Amino acid sequence: SGTDRGVVVNLPDVLFEFGKARITNPAQRTIRDISEVIMSVPARGIYVEGHTDSVGTLTYNQKLSEDRSWSVADELVKDGVEKGRLSLKALVKMIQLQPTQLNQEDKEIAELKL
């Protein structure tokens, strides 16, 4: 969608294992599809934002968010997007999870801005 941040593409299927920066297999397929779209718009820079929730310390979550941004960026490059087009940003969202959610996959998203 168009915003003051440019065109923002939320990637809700880009899931990570809880507390990890490893992209799940379904997420790899989603990123592959998005890579094709990105390559069809060669003049635009791409901003990759990694997000985390509030489980853990701020320092831990900042590093995890950065690692997640790199994981998505690395996957985009693997799928053919030029590395020089990518800029990364790490965001820590202080979201309270319900106790029953703590043992589930971390469903925080990644975002791409075109």
Backbone as JSON, one array per atom type, in Angstrom:
{
  "sequence": "SGTDRGVVVNLPDVLFEFGKARITNPAQRTIRDISEVIMSVPARGIYVEGHTDSVGTLTYNQKLSEDRSWSVADELVKDGVEKGRLSLKALVKMIQLQPTQLNQEDKEIAELKL",
  "N": [[0.84, -1.19, 0.0], [0.4, 2.37, -0.57], [2.16, 4.79, 1.23], [3.46, 7.4, 3.44], [5.88, 6.32, 3.75], [6.54, 5.24, 1.39], [5.88, 2.59, -0.94], [4.6, 0.01, 0.85], [5.09, -3.31, 1.59], [3.71, -5.72, 3.38], [4.81, -8.71, 4.72], [3.27, -11.13, 5.78], [3.53, -13.86, 5.74], [6.16, -14.31, 6.11], [7.66, -15.92, 8.28], [9.39, -16.62, 11.27], [11.29, -18.94, 13.15], [10.65, -19.27, 16.63], [12.35, -16.86, 18.44], [14.48, -16.91, 16.69], [16.38, -16.14, 13.68], [16.11, -17.54, 11.44], [14.53, -18.17, 8.4], [11.4, -19.58, 7.66], [10.41, -22.44, 5.62], [7.93, -22.0, 4.09], [8.02, -19.23, 4.05], [10.3, -18.73, 2.53], [9.39, -19.38, -0.01], [7.49, -17.35, -0.38], [9.13, -15.07, -0.35], [10.63, -15.59, -2.63], [8.66, -15.24, -4.61], [8.09, -12.5, -4.2], [10.57, -11.46, -4.86], [10.62, -11.68, -7.64], [8.76, -9.73, -8.36], [10.04, -7.45, -7.36], [12.32, -7.38, -8.99], [11.16, -6.65, -11.35], [10.84, -3.98, -11.16], [13.21, -2.16, -11.53], [14.3, 0.37, -10.88], [13.9, 1.17, -8.29], [14.81, 1.52, -4.84], [15.05, -0.82, -2.15], [13.77, -1.32, 1.02], [14.3, -3.24, 3.77], [12.66, -4.34, 6.55], [13.01, -5.73, 9.69], [11.21, -7.28, 12.32], [10.46, -7.68, 15.83], [8.95, -9.11, 18.79], [7.95, -8.46, 22.21], [9.18, -10.28, 23.86], [11.92, -11.01, 25.75], [14.99, -9.11, 26.22], [15.51, -5.61, 25.42], [17.95, -5.19, 24.08], [18.56, -7.81, 23.2], [16.34, -8.24, 21.5], [16.72, -6.21, 19.63], [19.05, -7.04, 18.31], [18.11, -9.5, 17.31], [16.1, -8.58, 15.59], [17.66, -7.17, 13.73], [19.15, -9.33, 12.7], [17.08, -10.76, 11.53], [16.29, -9.0, 9.52], [18.57, -9.12, 7.92], [18.43, -11.82, 7.19], [16.15, -11.9, 5.54], [17.0, -10.11, 3.55], [19.27, -11.47, 2.57], [18.0, -13.7, 1.48], [16.5, -12.49, -0.55], [18.58, -11.59, -2.2], [19.72, -14.04, -2.89], [17.67, -14.9, -4.48], [17.96, -13.3, -6.68], [17.77, -10.49, -6.53], [19.46, -7.4, -6.7], [22.08, -6.74, -4.47], [22.93, -4.14, -3.86], [20.64, -2.61, -4.01], [19.32, -2.86, -1.67], [18.38, -1.78, 1.58], [18.61, -1.96, 5.09], [16.63, -2.24, 8.07], [16.03, -2.41, 11.52], [13.44, -3.17, 13.71], [12.02, -2.99, 16.89], [9.26, -4.11, 18.4], [7.32, -3.5, 21.12], [5.33, -5.59, 22.06], [2.88, -7.15, 23.93], [2.61, -10.54, 24.55], [0.26, -13.2, 24.87], [0.38, -15.66, 27.48], [-0.08, -18.24, 26.4], [0.88, -18.04, 23.87], [3.6, -18.14, 23.89], [5.0, -20.49, 23.3], [4.61, -20.93, 20.65], [5.2, -20.54, 17.06], [7.1, -17.67, 16.24], [5.38, -15.07, 15.08], [6.01, -12.66, 13.96], [6.33, -10.08, 11.53], [7.97, -9.39, 8.4], [8.81, -6.51, 6.54], [8.74, -4.96, 3.36], [9.78, -2.08, 1.7], [9.14, -0.23, -1.15]],
  "CA": [[0.0, 0.0, 0.0], [1.16, 3.6, -0.63], [2.18, 5.56, 2.47], [4.56, 8.34, 3.46], [7.1, 5.51, 3.76], [6.65, 4.62, 0.07], [5.01, 1.43, -1.08], [4.95, -0.94, 1.9], [4.58, -4.66, 1.38], [3.82, -6.56, 4.56], [4.99, -10.12, 4.37], [2.83, -11.88, 6.95], [3.96, -15.26, 5.65], [7.57, -14.42, 6.43], [7.69, -16.31, 9.68], [10.66, -17.08, 11.8], [11.19, -19.79, 14.33], [10.63, -18.44, 17.82], [13.66, -16.44, 18.93], [15.51, -17.18, 15.67], [16.33, -15.34, 12.46], [15.98, -18.48, 10.32], [13.27, -18.05, 7.68], [10.75, -20.87, 7.45], [10.27, -22.84, 4.22], [6.88, -21.25, 3.38], [8.48, -17.85, 3.88], [11.24, -18.72, 1.41], [8.59, -19.35, -1.25], [6.91, -16.01, -0.48], [10.21, -14.15, -0.71], [10.96, -15.87, -4.04], [7.63, -14.56, -5.41], [8.3, -11.06, -4.06], [11.8, -11.13, -5.59], [10.26, -11.5, -9.04], [8.13, -8.42, -8.47], [11.08, -6.44, -7.14], [13.2, -7.32, -10.16], [10.43, -6.02, -12.45], [10.87, -2.53, -10.9], [14.64, -2.03, -11.25], [14.75, 1.71, -10.49], [13.56, 1.48, -6.9], [15.53, 0.92, -3.72], [14.22, -1.69, -1.32], [14.06, -1.25, 2.45], [13.87, -4.45, 4.46], [12.51, -4.11, 7.98], [12.77, -6.92, 10.51], [10.47, -6.94, 13.53], [10.37, -8.66, 16.9], [7.95, -8.8, 19.8], [8.51, -7.95, 23.46], [9.77, -11.35, 24.67], [13.37, -10.81, 25.8], [15.45, -7.75, 26.51], [15.57, -4.71, 24.28], [19.2, -5.48, 23.38], [18.39, -9.1, 22.51], [15.37, -8.08, 20.41], [17.32, -5.38, 18.58], [19.95, -7.92, 17.52], [17.27, -10.46, 16.59], [15.46, -7.84, 14.51], [18.7, -6.95, 12.72], [19.44, -10.62, 12.07], [15.94, -11.1, 10.68], [16.39, -8.15, 8.33], [19.63, -9.7, 7.09], [17.96, -13.09, 6.64], [15.27, -11.6, 4.41], [17.83, -9.52, 2.5], [20.08, -12.55, 1.97], [17.11, -14.52, 0.66], [16.2, -11.71, -1.74], [19.78, -11.62, -3.06], [19.79, -15.41, -3.41], [16.64, -15.03, -5.52], [18.29, -12.49, -7.84], [17.71, -9.04, -6.31], [20.8, -6.84, -6.53], [22.35, -6.38, -3.08], [23.07, -2.7, -3.76], [19.32, -1.98, -3.93], [18.73, -3.16, -0.37], [18.73, -1.11, 2.83], [18.0, -2.72, 6.18], [16.24, -1.54, 9.28], [15.55, -3.32, 12.55], [12.44, -2.55, 14.58], [11.61, -3.79, 18.04], [7.93, -3.72, 18.84], [7.07, -3.97, 22.47], [3.99, -6.15, 22.04], [2.7, -8.16, 24.96], [2.04, -11.8, 24.09], [-0.45, -14.0, 25.85], [1.23, -16.79, 27.89], [-0.26, -19.41, 25.53], [1.57, -17.81, 22.61], [5.05, -18.17, 24.06], [5.59, -21.7, 22.74], [4.25, -21.02, 19.25], [6.12, -19.85, 16.16], [7.12, -16.22, 16.33], [4.68, -14.65, 13.87], [6.32, -11.28, 13.6], [6.43, -9.94, 10.09], [9.0, -8.58, 7.75], [8.2, -5.58, 5.61], [9.57, -4.41, 2.3], [9.31, -0.79, 1.2], [9.64, 0.01, -2.5]],
  "C": [[0.88, 1.24, 0.0], [1.03, 4.37, 0.68], [3.28, 6.6, 2.36], [5.9, 7.62, 3.52], [7.35, 4.89, 2.4], [5.63, 3.51, -0.05], [5.48, 0.39, -0.07], [4.29, -2.27, 1.59], [4.8, -5.43, 2.67], [3.92, -8.0, 4.11], [4.58, -10.98, 5.56], [3.23, -13.34, 6.92], [5.44, -15.43, 5.93], [7.67, -14.65, 7.93], [9.07, -16.82, 10.04], [10.38, -18.04, 12.94], [11.3, -18.88, 15.55], [12.05, -18.13, 18.28], [14.8, -16.64, 17.94], [15.35, -16.22, 14.5], [16.21, -16.23, 11.23], [14.59, -18.36, 9.71], [12.69, -19.44, 7.45], [10.63, -21.18, 5.96], [9.14, -22.13, 3.49], [7.29, -19.8, 3.12], [9.46, -17.74, 2.71], [10.49, -18.65, 0.08], [7.97, -17.96, -1.46], [7.95, -15.0, -0.92], [10.62, -14.35, -2.17], [9.95, -15.16, -4.95], [7.81, -13.04, -5.37], [9.55, -10.62, -4.83], [11.51, -10.88, -7.07], [9.62, -10.15, -9.27], [9.17, -7.31, -8.34], [11.95, -6.29, -8.37], [12.5, -6.69, -11.35], [10.36, -4.5, -12.3], [12.32, -2.16, -10.55], [15.09, -0.66, -10.73], [14.53, 2.03, -9.03], [14.49, 0.79, -5.92], [14.55, 0.13, -2.87], [14.69, -1.57, 0.13], [13.47, -2.48, 3.11], [13.82, -4.15, 5.95], [12.23, -5.44, 8.67], [12.13, -6.48, 11.82], [10.6, -8.06, 14.56], [9.23, -8.25, 17.83], [8.65, -8.37, 21.08], [9.12, -9.04, 24.34], [11.29, -11.2, 24.62], [13.71, -9.35, 26.07], [15.46, -6.91, 25.24], [16.82, -4.98, 23.44], [19.1, -6.77, 22.57], [17.47, -8.93, 21.29], [15.91, -7.2, 19.3], [18.23, -6.22, 17.7], [19.14, -8.91, 16.7], [16.59, -9.79, 15.4], [16.45, -7.56, 13.38], [19.0, -8.24, 11.97], [18.32, -11.04, 11.14], [15.95, -10.26, 9.41], [17.42, -8.72, 7.37], [19.18, -11.01, 6.45], [17.06, -12.87, 5.43], [16.08, -11.03, 3.26], [18.67, -10.58, 1.8], [19.23, -13.43, 1.06], [16.74, -13.79, -0.63], [17.37, -11.74, -2.72], [19.93, -13.01, -3.67], [18.81, -15.61, -4.56], [16.83, -14.05, -6.67], [18.19, -10.99, -7.67], [19.12, -8.53, -6.06], [20.98, -6.33, -5.1], [22.41, -4.88, -2.88], [21.74, -1.96, -3.67], [18.72, -2.07, -2.54], [19.28, -2.29, 0.74], [17.98, -1.83, 3.93], [17.69, -1.85, 7.37], [15.68, -2.57, 10.25], [14.6, -2.57, 13.48], [12.06, -3.51, 15.69], [10.26, -3.25, 18.48], [7.68, -4.32, 20.21], [5.61, -4.4, 22.58], [3.9, -7.22, 23.12], [2.02, -9.39, 24.35], [1.28, -12.46, 25.23], [0.44, -15.19, 26.23], [1.1, -18.01, 26.98], [0.48, -19.26, 24.21], [3.08, -18.03, 22.71], [5.71, -19.39, 23.44], [5.26, -21.89, 21.27], [5.32, -20.36, 18.4], [6.01, -18.36, 16.38], [6.53, -15.69, 15.03], [4.9, -13.18, 13.56], [6.62, -11.22, 12.11], [7.73, -9.31, 9.67], [8.24, -7.66, 6.81], [9.23, -5.18, 4.57], [8.96, -3.09, 1.89], [9.96, -0.57, -0.15], [9.63, 1.5, -2.78]]
}
